[in-house]
Amino acid sequence: MEAQGTGRAAVGHLYPVDILAGNPEVLQEAAETYYQKLMQQASSSPEFFSSPCGEKVRVEDSSVCFLPVYREDPKYKMLVLTSPQDKERVLAVYLNQTWWPIEDIVKTANSSREGLIQVQTFGERIVLFVLNYIIFGMLERSSANDTFFVSHSANESAKIFWRNGHAVAFYTVKMKGSLCDVNTSQCYLLPVLDTVFVRRKSRRCGLGMKMLHDFCQSFVTEHALGISCPISADMYQVCQKFLKIHPEEQNRLWEVEAPGDWSQRVSIWLKMQLEPTLLEKKTARQTASEEEGSCPVAQDDEPRCFEAAQMNEGGDCIPDIRKVEQEARDNKDDTSEEARTLLLQVPKEEDLSTAGTVDAQQCKGARKRTSTVVLLEDQDVKHLRMVP
């Protein structure tokens, strides 16, 4: 028996994101009912799915499984069909009583969906899930990238980039005031760009730059914006280009660790200026294994996807500013005048105290950050003093 065909054949030219605006519980129940029915009739009347590329796969217990849509809520799951030869390759998703090929899940017939669109409906949540968990986490994941991918949370703020009827990219944000983790009471102290992904076929088109710009424009009243630490090599390149084109954002973007107080922030722009002068010797000492494991060479200039928990697992692609301080003392004779001057751009304590509403803990972190810069002083560089 042929599986219920593709979704396009069942509902004309509409796609899941165009028709799934109802109750997600109904979809969940329908998928579970279909699965039970499939198990009961597996031997008597086998079912087959024909993929768009002509591959014919038997729909049976060994080729289907449920994947959680949300990170913290296992109740909502998607029934997916995998390839018998490669369980990491998902061929279709069961939605609205039919099997949909993966590429149809990330399409739309709505011409008004163009550019960056905020994720709001359950259908858009499914598109985000497929882009993140299936397409990036399984189908387009680099063999050199050993990052583990999980679903986003149900309330994660996200935008999908639509182009010519296709979902080609997305980014997510940890909102200011949102919980860092379900197991802690700590909340983010600033908006943080957490996850960014551009599909392979849409890279080198400037989408990473557009999403970073949209992120900054979405929080124009915020004095500081974060990007989850550590920043990947690809995302670092995007930031470098972006900050050169938009100098007004140079003092707003910080690499942060949750929850993002001042002691957990490093100026991205300052890091970029210090890197070529203070890291030349360190780069020469890097081994091939470190380069492959911590900073995989990208085949494009667009950022890859990272989860908050995943980002803390890899090595630093760009050295920690706290480590650079020691090298500054050891190599002060080699440090360029430009890099020394740029150190003066670190905000003073009084500047930090006026950057929005900052609690006592943040001010304490600000003093710690400022005093750290003072460590660069010695008899030859007295002009770097930051505290009167």
C-alpha positions in Angstrom: 0.0 0.0 0.0 1.3 3.4 -0.9 1.7 5.8 2.1 -0.8 8.6 2.0 1.3 10.4 -0.5 2.9 13.8 0.0 1.2 16.6 1.6 1.1 18.6 -1.6 -1.0 16.0 -3.3 -3.4 16.0 -0.4 -4.0 19.7 -0.1 -3.1 21.2 -3.4 -0.3 23.7 -3.3 -0.4 24.6 0.5 2.3 23.5 2.9 2.2 22.7 6.7 3.1 26.2 7.7 0.1 27.5 5.7 -2.5 25.2 7.2 -1.3 24.2 10.7 -2.9 26.9 12.9 -5.0 24.7 15.1 -4.5 22.9 18.4 -1.2 21.1 18.6 -2.8 18.4 20.8 -5.0 17.4 17.9 -1.9 16.8 15.7 -0.2 14.9 18.5 -3.3 12.6 18.9 -3.6 12.0 15.2 0.1 11.0 15.0 -0.2 8.6 17.9 -3.4 7.0 16.4 -1.7 6.6 13.1 1.3 5.0 14.7 -0.8 2.4 16.6 -2.7 1.6 13.4 0.6 1.2 11.5 1.9 -1.3 14.1 -1.3 -3.4 13.9 -1.4 -3.7 10.1 2.4 -3.8 9.5 2.5 -7.4 8.4 -0.9 -7.7 6.7 -0.7 -4.6 4.4 2.7 -2.9 4.3 2.9 0.8 3.6 5.5 2.6 1.5 6.5 6.2 1.1 7.9 7.5 -2.2 10.3 10.4 -1.7 10.6 13.3 -4.2 13.9 11.8 -5.4 12.2 8.5 -6.2 13.4 6.6 -3.1 10.7 4.1 -2.0 10.8 3.3 1.8 8.7 0.9 3.7 6.9 2.6 6.6 7.4 0.3 9.6 8.4 0.2 13.2 12.1 0.2 12.5 11.9 3.3 10.2 9.7 5.6 12.2 10.2 7.4 15.6 8.9 10.3 17.6 11.1 13.4 18.1 10.4 16.0 20.7 9.4 19.4 19.3 10.3 21.4 22.5 13.3 21.0 24.7 11.5 21.1 28.1 8.1 19.6 27.1 8.3 15.9 25.9 4.5 15.9 25.4 4.6 17.3 21.9 6.4 15.0 19.5 6.8 14.7 15.7 6.5 11.3 14.0 9.3 11.1 11.5 10.3 8.6 8.8 14.0 7.8 8.5 16.1 6.1 5.9 16.6 2.3 6.4 20.3 2.8 5.5 20.9 5.9 7.6 18.8 6.5 10.7 20.3 10.1 10.9 18.6 11.0 7.6 15.0 12.0 8.1 12.9 11.6 4.9 9.4 12.9 6.0 7.3 14.1 8.9 3.7 13.0 9.6 1.4 16.0 9.8 -2.3 16.6 9.1 -2.8 12.8 8.4 -0.2 12.6 5.7 3.6 12.2 5.2 5.4 15.4 4.2 8.9 15.4 2.6 11.4 17.5 4.6 11.8 20.1 1.9 8.0 20.6 1.8 7.9 21.3 5.5 10.1 24.4 5.0 8.1 25.8 2.1 5.2 28.2 2.0 2.6 29.2 -0.5 2.0 32.5 1.2 3.8 35.2 -0.8 3.6 37.6 2.2 6.1 35.4 4.0 9.3 37.1 2.9 12.3 38.2 4.9 12.5 37.8 8.6 9.2 36.7 10.2 8.7 36.2 13.9 7.8 32.7 14.9 4.2 32.7 16.3 2.1 29.8 15.1 2.5 26.2 15.8 3.2 25.6 12.0 6.1 28.1 12.2 7.4 26.3 15.3 7.5 23.1 13.3 9.5 24.8 10.6 11.9 26.0 13.2 12.1 22.5 14.6 12.8 21.0 11.2 15.4 23.7 10.3 17.3 23.3 13.6 16.9 19.7 14.7 16.6 17.9 11.4 18.2 19.9 8.6 21.0 21.4 10.6 21.4 18.8 13.3 21.2 15.8 10.9 21.2 16.6 7.2 23.6 19.6 6.9 25.8 19.1 9.9 29.5 19.2 9.2 31.4 15.9 9.8 34.0 18.0 11.7 31.3 19.4 14.0 30.6 17.2 17.0 28.1 19.6 18.6 25.0 17.9 20.0 21.7 19.6 19.0 18.5 19.8 21.0 15.2 21.3 20.3 14.4 24.9 21.3 12.1 25.7 24.2 8.4 26.5 23.5 8.8 30.1 24.5 12.1 30.8 22.7 12.0 34.0 20.7 12.8 33.2 17.1 12.7 34.6 13.6 12.7 32.6 10.3 14.2 34.1 7.2 11.9 33.3 4.2 13.1 33.8 0.7 11.1 32.9 -2.5 8.8 30.6 -0.6 11.5 28.8 1.3 12.7 29.0 4.9 16.5 29.4 4.5 17.7 30.7 7.8 16.7 31.5 11.4 18.0 33.0 14.6 16.8 32.8 18.2 17.2 35.2 21.2 17.3 34.7 24.9 15.2 37.6 26.1 16.2 39.9 28.9 14.5 38.7 32.1 14.0 35.1 30.8 15.3 32.2 32.9 18.7 31.0 31.9 17.8 27.4 32.7 14.8 25.6 34.2 17.0 24.4 37.0 18.0 27.9 38.2 16.4 31.2 39.2 18.9 33.3 37.3 17.6 35.5 34.5 19.3 37.0 31.5 20.4 40.6 32.2 20.4 41.6 28.5 19.0 40.2 25.2 21.4 37.5 23.9 21.7 36.2 20.3 21.8 32.5 21.0 21.3 30.5 17.9 22.0 31.3 14.2 21.7 29.1 11.2 21.8 29.6 7.4 21.2 26.7 5.0 24.1 25.7 2.8 22.4 26.7 -0.5 21.7 30.2 0.9 25.1 31.0 2.3 27.4 33.7 1.0 24.3 35.9 0.4 24.7 38.2 3.4 21.9 36.6 5.4 24.1 36.4 8.6 24.7 40.1 8.4 21.0 40.8 7.9 20.0 38.7 10.9 22.6 40.4 13.1 21.4 43.8 12.0 17.8 42.8 12.6 18.8 41.6 16.1 20.4 45.0 16.9 17.5 47.0 15.5 15.0 44.9 17.5 16.5 46.3 20.8 17.4 49.9 20.0 16.7 51.0 23.5 19.2 48.5 25.1 22.6 49.8 25.9 24.2 46.3 25.7 23.4 43.3 23.5 25.0 39.8 23.9 26.1 37.0 21.7 26.4 33.6 23.4 29.9 32.5 24.4 32.0 31.2 22.8 31.4 32.8 19.4 32.1 30.4 16.5 34.7 31.2 13.9 32.0 31.8 11.3 30.0 34.0 13.5 33.1 35.9 14.4 33.7 36.8 10.8 30.1 38.0 10.4 30.5 40.2 13.5 33.7 41.6 12.1 32.1 42.6 8.8 29.0 43.9 10.6 30.8 46.1 13.1 33.0 47.7 10.4 29.9 48.6 8.4 28.0 49.7 11.5 30.4 51.4 13.9 27.5 52.7 16.0 27.1 49.1 17.2 30.7 48.6 18.3 30.1 49.5 21.9 26.9 47.5 22.2 27.8 44.0 21.3 29.4 41.7 23.9 30.3 38.1 24.1 28.5 36.9 27.2 28.1 33.9 29.5 24.7 33.5 31.2 23.2 35.4 32.9 25.4 38.2 31.4 26.5 40.6 34.2 29.5 42.8 33.6 32.0 40.3 34.9 30.7 37.8 32.2 31.0 40.1 29.2 33.8 40.8 26.8 33.7 43.5 24.2 33.6 41.9 20.7 35.0 44.9 19.0 37.9 45.2 21.5 38.6 41.5 20.9 38.8 42.1 17.2 41.4 44.8 17.6 43.6 42.8 20.0 43.6 39.6 18.0 46.0 40.5 15.1 48.6 42.1 17.5 48.6 40.0 20.5 47.8 36.6 19.1 50.3 36.3 16.3 52.6 34.1 18.3 49.8 32.1 19.8 48.3 31.3 16.4 51.7 29.9 15.2 51.7 27.6 18.2 48.3 26.1 17.5 48.3 22.4 16.6 46.3 21.0 13.7 44.1 19.1 16.1 43.2 22.3 18.0 42.3 24.0 14.8 40.0 21.1 13.7 38.5 20.5 17.1 38.0 24.1 18.4 37.8 26.2 15.3 36.8 24.2 12.3 37.6 25.9 9.0 34.3 27.1 7.5 33.4 26.6 3.8 31.3 29.8 3.9 31.1 33.1 5.7 27.8 32.5 7.4 27.3 31.5 11.0 26.5 27.9 12.1 23.9 27.1 14.8 24.8 26.9 18.4 22.7 26.2 21.5 23.5 27.9 24.8 24.6 24.7 26.4 26.5 23.6 23.4 28.6 26.7 23.2 30.3 26.0 26.4 31.5 22.6 25.2 33.9 23.7 22.5 37.2 25.5 22.7 37.5 29.2 22.3 37.9 30.2 18.7 39.0 33.6 19.8 41.1 33.8 23.0 39.7 35.0 26.3 40.4 38.7 27.0 41.5 37.7 30.5 44.2 35.5 29.0 45.3 38.2 26.6 46.0 40.6 29.5 48.9 38.5 30.6 50.3 38.3 27.1 50.0 42.1 26.9 52.4 42.4 29.9 54.7 39.8 28.5 54.8 41.3 25.0 54.3 45.0 25.7 57.2 45.8 23.4 55.5 44.1 20.5 52.0 45.5 21.1 51.1 48.1 18.6 50.2 51.6 19.6 46.8 51.1 18.0 45.9 48.2 20.3 47.1 50.1 23.4 44.9 53.1 22.4 41.9 50.8 21.8 42.1 49.5 25.4 41.1 53.0 26.5 37.7 52.4 24.9 36.6 49.9 27.6 33.8 51.7 29.5 34.7 53.5 32.7 32.9 52.6 35.9 30.8 55.7 35.7 29.7 54.9 32.2 28.6 51.4 33.2 26.5 52.7 36.0 24.4 54.8 33.5 23.9 52.0 30.9 20.3 51.3 31.8 19.1 50.0 35.2 22.0 48.0 36.7 21.7 46.3 40.1 24.3 46.2 42.8 25.7 42.9 41.6 26.2 44.3 38.0 28.0 47.3 39.4 30.3 45.1 41.4 31.1 43.2 38.1 31.7 46.5 36.4 34.3 47.5 38.9 35.9 44.1 38.5 36.1 44.5 34.7 37.5 48.1 35.0 40.1 47.0 37.6 41.2 44.2 35.3 42.2 46.7 32.6 44.4 48.5 35.2 46.5 45.3 35.4 48.0 46.3 32.1 49.8 49.1 33.7 53.5 49.1 34.3 56.3 51.6 34.2 56.3 51.9 30.4 52.5 52.2 29.9 51.3 54.6 32.6 48.9 56.3 30.1 46.7 53.2 30.2 45.4 54.1 33.6 41.6 53.9 33.6 40.7 54.7 37.3 41.6 58.2 38.6 
